[in-house]
Amino acid sequence: MSMRTRLAPALADTHLDGETKVTDRSAAPEGTGSIKVSGVGYGYPGVRTGQRVIDDLEFSVRPGEFVCIVGPSGCGKTTLLKLLSGLIAPEAGSILVNDEAVSGPPENLGFVFQDHGRALLPWRNAVRNVEFSLEAARVPRRRRKDMARDALRRVHLPDVENLYPAQMSGGMQQRLQIARALAATPSVLLMDEPFAALDALTRFALEDALLEVWQELGLTVVFVTHDLDEAIYLADRVIVLRRGPAHVVREVRVDLERPRDQGRTRAEKDFVALRYELFETIRTL
């Protein structure tokens, strides 16, 4: 049995009528954490219908699954995350998150951006940055600080709550952004190349921290990356998009044993074979 199955679902905070209570996510409604994209099309203003960025896109993500999205530059990966998060609306098709149609930012969804420097609020210290998401979720003031501190602990930042973003390294700032996304205990976490600007060792540490949180909380994660090794290391499944317009050309199942190890896992024959398979797919697009 894998670590993923052995771990019990974490306790999650839900907010009803302004009050906060603790509930077991194992009792969550069926479909919580699921994503279904059906026939989705989108083109930016000024782009002709025949030149959509995304057209007739179809895929689904199961509750608790970790899915990575890869593909050549300009294939619409970031646009796809904006559609999933309700920041923009599709011109065609439908998107369901938690079995509900997306018509704006869904509840129980967190988003981690690539540019942590612009995503964080420089005038707020670490704990107040995390509290920002709890304010938006209308969590009562008396609960916010404890929940923010717990989120910082989950990403291994227990002693920085009074530091401001400018006093932190890039890796610490990205951990802080992840903590903010996790504070309101989402069921779905969208991540747009969150580790791309970091050095290799910091990126490896954050990948492992993310997997710990994913396993502990039972999250559904959709993670966009250009790094094929990162996609294979993190994912249960890798979805490959092509541009002109974007659609799914391949889905690759990653059956590598969990928990994964940065040295051992990346040296396995199956890991190397998956990298070759993905590379050969993308370079012909």
Summary of the structure (lengths in Angstrom):
residues: 285
radius of gyration: 18.6
end to end distance: 37.4
largest distance: 55.0
contacts: 906
relative contact order: 0.17
helix: 39%
strand: 24%
